[in-house]
Amino acid sequence: MEGEIKQYVGLWKGKRISANLPYKVQFVTEIQGRGPVKFFPHLKEDEFDIV
């Protein structure tokens, strides 16, 4: 599944914070009868590959 990194939430007001799942990633999937649906899971760095 392909997605797009939308936000890094490991920084808040310029300070580094210890977010457990710091990457907000957008995925779009097609659901029959509804069309494209976006969802935004938060992931760790080792849970995805950058291509």
N, C-alpha and C positions, 0 to 999 in steps of 0.2 A: 504494500500500500504506500502510495506517495503522499507526502504532506509538505507543509511549508512552516518553517519556524517563524512565529509571529512576534514572540516577545521572550526576553530573558528576564526572569523575575528574581535573579540572585542579587540584584542591586535595588536599593530603595532610597530615594533622596540622595543618591551619590554614595551611599555606604553599602558595603558588601554584607549580605545577610545569609543565614544558613538555611536556604530553602531546600527541602527534601527533593522536590521535583521542579527544578528551576526553569525548564523550557516549556513554553506554551506553544503547541503545534496545532496548525489547522489542517484538518482532513475534510475532504468532500466525498460523499458517497451517494450513489443513486439508489433511491428507494422507490420500488414499483408503486405507482399510484400517487406519489408525492413529488417526485422529481429530485433534484440535487439537495442534499442536506449537509450542512456544515457542522462539525463538532470539534471541540478544542480540548484535548487531553493535556495534562501536564506530565512531562516525561523527564527521566534522568538522562545524562549524557550517554550512558552505555545502552540505552534502549532504542537508539536510532543510529542510522548511518547517513552522513552528509555526502551527497553526490553532486 
